[in-house]
Amino acid sequence: MDDIKNKYKKNGYYILKKFLNENEKNLILKSFKNTVQRYLNVKLNDFTNFKLHKDLLMLRKKHPEKFSDLYDDLNLNSLNKYIYINN
């Protein structure tokens, strides 16, 4: 733990590897997918979907209030909070 603190103090960040297990990653993706699909008509299997990124940028530009709601929904998602707090 001291090594983490020292590297953080020195660099201003620390990269923590293998933070989530596969089940947690899948739960986050599923939660993200369910939330995004309430705002956009896009199918996604992972976070690398180019159309998703393009549509999110367009939503932010043309409908900032909807994008704000989406962002708030993602931040308020209890499943995501549970996973991050427990790790």
Distance bins in CASP14 RR format, pairs under 12 A and 6 or more apart:
PFRMAT RR
TARGET T0000
AUTHOR 0000-0000-0000
RMODE 2
METHOD distances of the structure
MODEL  1
1 7 0 0 0 0 0 1 0 0 0 0 0
1 8 0 0 0 0 0 1 0 0 0 0 0
1 14 0 0 0 0 0 1 0 0 0 0 0
1 16 0 0 0 0 0 1 0 0 0 0 0
2 8 0 0 0 0 0 1 0 0 0 0 0
2 9 0 0 0 0 0 1 0 0 0 0 0
2 14 0 0 0 0 0 1 0 0 0 0 0
3 9 0 0 0 0 0 1 0 0 0 0 0
3 10 0 0 0 0 0 1 0 0 0 0 0
3 14 0 0 0 0 1 0 0 0 0 0 0
3 16 0 0 0 0 0 1 0 0 0 0 0
4 10 0 0 0 0 0 1 0 0 0 0 0
4 11 0 0 0 0 0 1 0 0 0 0 0
4 12 0 0 0 0 0 1 0 0 0 0 0
4 13 0 0 0 0 0 1 0 0 0 0 0
4 14 1 0 1 0 0 0 0 0 0 0 0
4 15 0 0 0 0 0 1 0 0 0 0 0
4 16 1 0 0 1 0 0 0 0 0 0 0
4 17 0 0 0 0 0 1 0 0 0 0 0
5 11 0 0 0 0 0 1 0 0 0 0 0
5 12 0 0 0 0 0 1 0 0 0 0 0
5 14 0 0 0 0 1 0 0 0 0 0 0
6 12 0 0 0 0 0 1 0 0 0 0 0
6 14 0 0 0 0 1 0 0 0 0 0 0
7 13 0 0 0 0 1 0 0 0 0 0 0
7 14 1 0 1 0 0 0 0 0 0 0 0
7 15 0 0 0 0 1 0 0 0 0 0 0
7 16 0 0 0 0 0 1 0 0 0 0 0
8 14 1 0 1 0 0 0 0 0 0 0 0
8 15 0 0 0 0 0 1 0 0 0 0 0
8 16 0 0 0 0 0 1 0 0 0 0 0
16 84 0 0 0 0 0 1 0 0 0 0 0
16 87 0 0 0 0 1 0 0 0 0 0 0
18 24 0 0 0 0 0 1 0 0 0 0 0
18 25 0 0 0 0 0 1 0 0 0 0 0
18 87 0 0 0 0 0 1 0 0 0 0 0
19 25 0 0 0 0 1 0 0 0 0 0 0
19 28 0 0 0 0 0 1 0 0 0 0 0
19 83 0 0 0 0 1 0 0 0 0 0 0
19 84 0 0 0 0 1 0 0 0 0 0 0
19 86 0 0 0 0 0 1 0 0 0 0 0
19 87 1 0 1 0 0 0 0 0 0 0 0
20 26 0 0 0 0 1 0 0 0 0 0 0
20 27 0 0 0 0 1 0 0 0 0 0 0
20 28 1 0 0 1 0 0 0 0 0 0 0
20 29 0 0 0 0 0 1 0 0 0 0 0
20 80 0 0 0 0 0 1 0 0 0 0 0
20 83 1 0 0 1 0 0 0 0 0 0 0
20 84 0 0 0 0 1 0 0 0 0 0 0
20 86 0 0 0 0 0 1 0 0 0 0 0
20 87 1 0 0 1 0 0 0 0 0 0 0
21 27 0 0 0 0 1 0 0 0 0 0 0
21 28 0 0 0 0 0 1 0 0 0 0 0
21 83 0 0 0 0 1 0 0 0 0 0 0
21 86 0 0 0 0 0 1 0 0 0 0 0
21 87 0 0 0 0 1 0 0 0 0 0 0
22 28 0 0 0 0 0 1 0 0 0 0 0
22 29 0 0 0 0 0 1 0 0 0 0 0
23 29 0 0 0 0 0 1 0 0 0 0 0
23 30 0 0 0 0 0 1 0 0 0 0 0
23 79 0 0 0 0 0 1 0 0 0 0 0
23 83 0 0 0 0 1 0 0 0 0 0 0
24 30 0 0 0 0 0 1 0 0 0 0 0
24 31 0 0 0 0 0 1 0 0 0 0 0
24 79 0 0 0 0 1 0 0 0 0 0 0
24 80 0 0 0 0 1 0 0 0 0 0 0
24 82 0 0 0 0 1 0 0 0 0 0 0
24 83 1 0 1 0 0 0 0 0 0 0 0
24 84 0 0 0 0 1 0 0 0 0 0 0
24 85 0 0 0 0 0 1 0 0 0 0 0
24 86 0 0 0 0 1 0 0 0 0 0 0
24 87 1 0 0 1 0 0 0 0 0 0 0
25 31 0 0 0 0 0 1 0 0 0 0 0
25 32 0 0 0 0 0 1 0 0 0 0 0
25 46 0 0 0 0 1 0 0 0 0 0 0
25 47 0 0 0 0 1 0 0 0 0 0 0
25 80 0 0 0 0 0 1 0 0 0 0 0
25 83 0 0 0 0 1 0 0 0 0 0 0
25 87 0 0 0 0 0 1 0 0 0 0 0
26 32 0 0 0 0 0 1 0 0 0 0 0
26 33 0 0 0 0 0 1 0 0 0 0 0
26 45 0 0 0 0 0 1 0 0 0 0 0
26 46 0 0 0 0 0 1 0 0 0 0 0
26 79 0 0 0 0 0 1 0 0 0 0 0
26 83 0 0 0 0 0 1 0 0 0 0 0
27 33 0 0 0 0 0 1 0 0 0 0 0
27 34 0 0 0 0 0 1 0 0 0 0 0
27 77 0 0 0 0 0 1 0 0 0 0 0
27 78 0 0 0 0 0 1 0 0 0 0 0
27 79 1 0 0 1 0 0 0 0 0 0 0
27 80 0 0 0 0 1 0 0 0 0 0 0
27 81 0 0 0 0 0 1 0 0 0 0 0
27 82 0 0 0 0 1 0 0 0 0 0 0
27 83 1 0 0 1 0 0 0 0 0 0 0
27 84 0 0 0 0 0 1 0 0 0 0 0
27 86 0 0 0 0 0 1 0 0 0 0 0
28 34 0 0 0 0 0 1 0 0 0 0 0
28 35 0 0 0 0 0 1 0 0 0 0 0
28 46 0 0 0 0 0 1 0 0 0 0 0
28 47 0 0 0 0 1 0 0 0 0 0 0
28 74 0 0 0 0 0 1 0 0 0 0 0
28 77 0 0 0 0 1 0 0 0 0 0 0
28 79 1 0 0 1 0 0 0 0 0 0 0
28 80 1 0 0 1 0 0 0 0 0 0 0
28 81 0 0 0 0 0 1 0 0 0 0 0
28 82 0 0 0 0 0 1 0 0 0 0 0
28 83 1 0 0 1 0 0 0 0 0 0 0
28 84 0 0 0 0 1 0 0 0 0 0 0
28 87 0 0 0 0 0 1 0 0 0 0 0
29 35 0 0 0 0 0 1 0 0 0 0 0
29 36 0 0 0 0 0 1 0 0 0 0 0
29 44 0 0 0 0 1 0 0 0 0 0 0
29 45 0 0 0 0 1 0 0 0 0 0 0
29 46 1 0 0 1 0 0 0 0 0 0 0
29 47 1 0 0 1 0 0 0 0 0 0 0
29 48 0 0 0 0 0 1 0 0 0 0 0
29 49 0 0 0 0 0 1 0 0 0 0 0
29 52 0 0 0 0 0 1 0 0 0 0 0
29 79 0 0 0 0 0 1 0 0 0 0 0
29 80 0 0 0 0 0 1 0 0 0 0 0
29 83 0 0 0 0 0 1 0 0 0 0 0
30 36 0 0 0 0 0 1 0 0 0 0 0
30 37 0 0 0 0 0 1 0 0 0 0 0
30 44 0 0 0 0 0 1 0 0 0 0 0
30 45 0 0 0 0 0 1 0 0 0 0 0
30 46 0 0 0 0 0 1 0 0 0 0 0
30 77 0 0 0 0 0 1 0 0 0 0 0
30 79 0 0 0 0 1 0 0 0 0 0 0
30 80 0 0 0 0 0 1 0 0 0 0 0
30 83 0 0 0 0 0 1 0 0 0 0 0
31 37 0 0 0 0 0 1 0 0 0 0 0
31 38 0 0 0 0 0 1 0 0 0 0 0
31 73 0 0 0 0 1 0 0 0 0 0 0
31 74 0 0 0 0 1 0 0 0 0 0 0
31 75 0 0 0 0 0 1 0 0 0 0 0
31 76 0 0 0 0 0 1 0 0 0 0 0
31 77 1 0 1 0 0 0 0 0 0 0 0
31 78 0 0 0 0 1 0 0 0 0 0 0
31 79 1 0 1 0 0 0 0 0 0 0 0
31 80 1 0 0 1 0 0 0 0 0 0 0
31 81 0 0 0 0 0 1 0 0 0 0 0
31 82 0 0 0 0 0 1 0 0 0 0 0
31 83 0 0 0 0 1 0 0 0 0 0 0
31 84 0 0 0 0 0 1 0 0 0 0 0
32 38 0 0 0 0 0 1 0 0 0 0 0
32 39 0 0 0 0 0 1 0 0 0 0 0
32 40 0 0 0 0 0 1 0 0 0 0 0
32 42 0 0 0 0 0 1 0 0 0 0 0
32 44 0 0 0 0 1 0 0 0 0 0 0
32 45 0 0 0 0 0 1 0 0 0 0 0
32 46 0 0 0 0 1 0 0 0 0 0 0
32 47 1 0 0 1 0 0 0 0 0 0 0
32 49 0 0 0 0 0 1 0 0 0 0 0
32 52 0 0 0 0 1 0 0 0 0 0 0
32 56 0 0 0 0 0 1 0 0 0 0 0
32 70 0 0 0 0 0 1 0 0 0 0 0
32 71 0 0 0 0 0 1 0 0 0 0 0
32 73 0 0 0 0 0 1 0 0 0 0 0
32 74 1 0 0 1 0 0 0 0 0 0 0
32 75 0 0 0 0 0 1 0 0 0 0 0
32 77 0 0 0 0 1 0 0 0 0 0 0
32 79 0 0 0 0 1 0 0 0 0 0 0
32 80 0 0 0 0 1 0 0 0 0 0 0
32 83 0 0 0 0 0 1 0 0 0 0 0
33 39 0 0 0 0 0 1 0 0 0 0 0
33 40 0 0 0 0 0 1 0 0 0 0 0
33 42 0 0 0 0 1 0 0 0 0 0 0
33 43 0 0 0 0 1 0 0 0 0 0 0
33 44 1 0 1 0 0 0 0 0 0 0 0
33 45 0 0 0 0 1 0 0 0 0 0 0
33 46 0 0 0 0 1 0 0 0 0 0 0
33 47 0 0 0 0 1 0 0 0 0 0 0
33 49 0 0 0 0 1 0 0 0 0 0 0
33 52 0 0 0 0 1 0 0 0 0 0 0
33 74 0 0 0 0 0 1 0 0 0 0 0
33 77 0 0 0 0 0 1 0 0 0 0 0
34 40 0 0 0 0 0 1 0 0 0 0 0
34 44 0 0 0 0 0 1 0 0 0 0 0
34 70 0 0 0 0 0 1 0 0 0 0 0
34 73 0 0 0 0 1 0 0 0 0 0 0
34 74 0 0 0 0 0 1 0 0 0 0 0
34 77 0 0 0 0 1 0 0 0 0 0 0
34 79 0 0 0 0 1 0 0 0 0 0 0
34 80 0 0 0 0 0 1 0 0 0 0 0
35 42 0 0 0 0 0 1 0 0 0 0 0
35 44 0 0 0 0 0 1 0 0 0 0 0
35 56 0 0 0 0 0 1 0 0 0 0 0
35 69 0 0 0 0 1 0 0 0 0 0 0
35 70 1 0 0 1 0 0 0 0 0 0 0
35 71 0 0 0 0 1 0 0 0 0 0 0
35 72 0 0 0 0 0 1 0 0 0 0 0
35 73 1 0 1 0 0 0 0 0 0 0 0
35 74 1 0 1 0 0 0 0 0 0 0 0
35 75 0 0 0 0 0 1 0 0 0 0 0
35 76 0 0 0 0 1 0 0 0 0 0 0
35 77 1 0 0 1 0 0 0 0 0 0 0
35 78 0 0 0 0 0 1 0 0 0 0 0
35 79 0 0 0 0 0 1 0 0 0 0 0
35 80 0 0 0 0 1 0 0 0 0 0 0
36 42 1 0 0 1 0 0 0 0 0 0 0
36 43 0 0 0 0 0 1 0 0 0 0 0
36 44 1 0 0 1 0 0 0 0 0 0 0
36 47 0 0 0 0 0 1 0 0 0 0 0
36 49 0 0 0 0 1 0 0 0 0 0 0
36 51 0 0 0 0 0 1 0 0 0 0 0
36 52 1 0 0 1 0 0 0 0 0 0 0
36 53 0 0 0 0 0 1 0 0 0 0 0
36 55 0 0 0 0 1 0 0 0 0 0 0
36 56 1 0 0 1 0 0 0 0 0 0 0
36 59 0 0 0 0 1 0 0 0 0 0 0
36 66 0 0 0 0 0 1 0 0 0 0 0
36 67 0 0 0 0 0 1 0 0 0 0 0
36 69 0 0 0 0 0 1 0 0 0 0 0
36 70 1 0 0 1 0 0 0 0 0 0 0
36 71 0 0 0 0 0 1 0 0 0 0 0
36 73 0 0 0 0 1 0 0 0 0 0 0
36 74 0 0 0 0 1 0 0 0 0 0 0
36 77 0 0 0 0 0 1 0 0 0 0 0
37 43 0 0 0 0 1 0 0 0 0 0 0
37 44 0 0 0 0 1 0 0 0 0 0 0
37 52 0 0 0 0 0 1 0 0 0 0 0
37 55 0 0 0 0 0 1 0 0 0 0 0
37 70 0 0 0 0 0 1 0 0 0 0 0
37 73 0 0 0 0 0 1 0 0 0 0 0
38 59 0 0 0 0 0 1 0 0 0 0 0
38 66 0 0 0 0 1 0 0 0 0 0 0
38 69 0 0 0 0 1 0 0 0 0 0 0
38 70 1 0 0 1 0 0 0 0 0 0 0
38 73 1 0 0 1 0 0 0 0 0 0 0
38 74 0 0 0 0 0 1 0 0 0 0 0
38 77 0 0 0 0 0 1 0 0 0 0 0
39 52 0 0 0 0 0 1 0 0 0 0 0
39 55 0 0 0 0 1 0 0 0 0 0 0
39 56 0 0 0 0 1 0 0 0 0 0 0
39 58 0 0 0 0 0 1 0 0 0 0 0
39 59 1 0 0 1 0 0 0 0 0 0 0
39 60 0 0 0 0 0 1 0 0 0 0 0
39 63 0 0 0 0 1 0 0 0 0 0 0
39 65 0 0 0 0 0 1 0 0 0 0 0
39 66 1 0 1 0 0 0 0 0 0 0 0
39 67 1 0 0 1 0 0 0 0 0 0 0
39 68 0 0 0 0 0 1 0 0 0 0 0
39 69 1 0 0 1 0 0 0 0 0 0 0
39 70 1 0 1 0 0 0 0 0 0 0 0
39 71 0 0 0 0 1 0 0 0 0 0 0
39 72 0 0 0 0 0 1 0 0 0 0 0
39 73 0 0 0 0 1 0 0 0 0 0 0
39 74 0 0 0 0 0 1 0 0 0 0 0
40 49 0 0 0 0 0 1 0 0 0 0 0
40 51 0 0 0 0 1 0 0 0 0 0 0
40 52 1 0 0 1 0 0 0 0 0 0 0
40 53 0 0 0 0 0 1 0 0 0 0 0
40 54 0 0 0 0 0 1 0 0 0 0 0
40 55 1 0 1 0 0 0 0 0 0 0 0
40 56 1 0 0 1 0 0 0 0 0 0 0
40 57 0 0 0 0 0 1 0 0 0 0 0
40 58 0 0 0 0 1 0 0 0 0 0 0
40 59 1 0 0 1 0 0 0 0 0 0 0
40 60 0 0 0 0 0 1 0 0 0 0 0
40 62 0 0 0 0 0 1 0 0 0 0 0
40 63 0 0 0 0 0 1 0 0 0 0 0
40 66 0 0 0 0 1 0 0 0 0 0 0
40 67 0 0 0 0 1 0 0 0 0 0 0
40 69 0 0 0 0 0 1 0 0 0 0 0
40 70 0 0 0 0 1 0 0 0 0 0 0
41 51 0 0 0 0 0 1 0 0 0 0 0
41 52 0 0 0 0 0 1 0 0 0 0 0
41 55 0 0 0 0 1 0 0 0 0 0 0
41 58 0 0 0 0 0 1 0 0 0 0 0
41 59 0 0 0 0 0 1 0 0 0 0 0
42 49 1 0 0 1 0 0 0 0 0 0 0
42 50 0 0 0 0 0 1 0 0 0 0 0
42 51 1 0 1 0 0 0 0 0 0 0 0
42 52 1 0 1 0 0 0 0 0 0 0 0
42 53 0 0 0 0 1 0 0 0 0 0 0
42 54 0 0 0 0 1 0 0 0 0 0 0
42 55 1 0 1 0 0 0 0 0 0 0 0
42 56 0 0 0 0 1 0 0 0 0 0 0
42 58 0 0 0 0 0 1 0 0 0 0 0
42 59 0 0 0 0 0 1 0 0 0 0 0
42 70 0 0 0 0 0 1 0 0 0 0 0
43 49 1 0 0 1 0 0 0 0 0 0 0
43 51 0 0 0 0 1 0 0 0 0 0 0
43 52 0 0 0 0 1 0 0 0 0 0 0
43 55 0 0 0 0 0 1 0 0 0 0 0
44 50 0 0 0 0 0 1 0 0 0 0 0
44 51 0 0 0 0 1 0 0 0 0 0 0
44 52 1 0 1 0 0 0 0 0 0 0 0
44 53 0 0 0 0 0 1 0 0 0 0 0
44 54 0 0 0 0 0 1 0 0 0 0 0
44 55 0 0 0 0 1 0 0 0 0 0 0
44 56 0 0 0 0 0 1 0 0 0 0 0
45 51 0 0 0 0 0 1 0 0 0 0 0
45 52 0 0 0 0 0 1 0 0 0 0 0
46 52 0 0 0 0 1 0 0 0 0 0 0
46 53 0 0 0 0 0 1 0 0 0 0 0
47 53 0 0 0 0 1 0 0 0 0 0 0
47 56 0 0 0 0 0 1 0 0 0 0 0
49 55 0 0 0 0 1 0 0 0 0 0 0
49 56 0 0 0 0 1 0 0 0 0 0 0
50 56 0 0 0 0 0 1 0 0 0 0 0
50 57 0 0 0 0 0 1 0 0 0 0 0
51 57 0 0 0 0 0 1 0 0 0 0 0
51 58 0 0 0 0 0 1 0 0 0 0 0
52 58 0 0 0 0 0 1 0 0 0 0 0
52 59 0 0 0 0 0 1 0 0 0 0 0
52 70 0 0 0 0 0 1 0 0 0 0 0
53 59 0 0 0 0 0 1 0 0 0 0 0
53 60 0 0 0 0 0 1 0 0 0 0 0
54 60 0 0 0 0 0 1 0 0 0 0 0
54 61 0 0 0 0 0 1 0 0 0 0 0
55 61 0 0 0 0 0 1 0 0 0 0 0
55 62 0 0 0 0 0 1 0 0 0 0 0
55 63 0 0 0 0 0 1 0 0 0 0 0
55 66 0 0 0 0 0 1 0 0 0 0 0
55 67 0 0 0 0 0 1 0 0 0 0 0
55 70 0 0 0 0 0 1 0 0 0 0 0
56 62 0 0 0 0 0 1 0 0 0 0 0
56 63 0 0 0 0 0 1 0 0 0 0 0
56 66 0 0 0 0 0 1 0 0 0 0 0
56 67 1 0 0 1 0 0 0 0 0 0 0
56 70 0 0 0 0 1 0 0 0 0 0 0
56 71 0 0 0 0 1 0 0 0 0 0 0
56 74 0 0 0 0 0 1 0 0 0 0 0
57 63 0 0 0 0 0 1 0 0 0 0 0
57 64 0 0 0 0 0 1 0 0 0 0 0
57 67 0 0 0 0 1 0 0 0 0 0 0
58 64 0 0 0 0 0 1 0 0 0 0 0
58 66 0 0 0 0 0 1 0 0 0 0 0
58 67 0 0 0 0 1 0 0 0 0 0 0
59 65 0 0 0 0 0 1 0 0 0 0 0
59 66 1 0 1 0 0 0 0 0 0 0 0
59 67 1 0 1 0 0 0 0 0 0 0 0
59 68 0 0 0 0 1 0 0 0 0 0 0
59 69 0 0 0 0 0 1 0 0 0 0 0
59 70 1 0 0 1 0 0 0 0 0 0 0
59 71 0 0 0 0 0 1 0 0 0 0 0
60 66 0 0 0 0 1 0 0 0 0 0 0
60 67 1 0 1 0 0 0 0 0 0 0 0
60 68 0 0 0 0 1 0 0 0 0 0 0
60 69 0 0 0 0 0 1 0 0 0 0 0
60 70 0 0 0 0 1 0 0 0 0 0 0
60 71 0 0 0 0 1 0 0 0 0 0 0
61 67 0 0 0 0 1 0 0 0 0 0 0
63 69 0 0 0 0 1 0 0 0 0 0 0
63 70 0 0 0 0 1 0 0 0 0 0 0
64 70 0 0 0 0 0 1 0 0 0 0 0
64 71 0 0 0 0 0 1 0 0 0 0 0
65 71 0 0 0 0 0 1 0 0 0 0 0
65 72 0 0 0 0 0 1 0 0 0 0 0
66 72 0 0 0 0 0 1 0 0 0 0 0
66 73 0 0 0 0 0 1 0 0 0 0 0
67 73 0 0 0 0 0 1 0 0 0 0 0
67 74 0 0 0 0 0 1 0 0 0 0 0
68 74 0 0 0 0 0 1 0 0 0 0 0
68 75 0 0 0 0 0 1 0 0 0 0 0
69 75 0 0 0 0 0 1 0 0 0 0 0
69 76 0 0 0 0 0 1 0 0 0 0 0
70 76 0 0 0 0 0 1 0 0 0 0 0
70 77 0 0 0 0 0 1 0 0 0 0 0
71 77 0 0 0 0 0 1 0 0 0 0 0
73 79 0 0 0 0 0 1 0 0 0 0 0
73 80 0 0 0 0 0 1 0 0 0 0 0
74 80 1 0 0 1 0 0 0 0 0 0 0
74 81 0 0 0 0 0 1 0 0 0 0 0
75 81 0 0 0 0 1 0 0 0 0 0 0
75 84 0 0 0 0 0 1 0 0 0 0 0
77 83 0 0 0 0 1 0 0 0 0 0 0
77 84 0 0 0 0 0 1 0 0 0 0 0
78 84 0 0 0 0 0 1 0 0 0 0 0
78 85 0 0 0 0 0 1 0 0 0 0 0
79 85 0 0 0 0 0 1 0 0 0 0 0
79 86 0 0 0 0 0 1 0 0 0 0 0
80 86 0 0 0 0 0 1 0 0 0 0 0
80 87 0 0 0 0 0 1 0 0 0 0 0
81 87 0 0 0 0 0 1 0 0 0 0 0
END
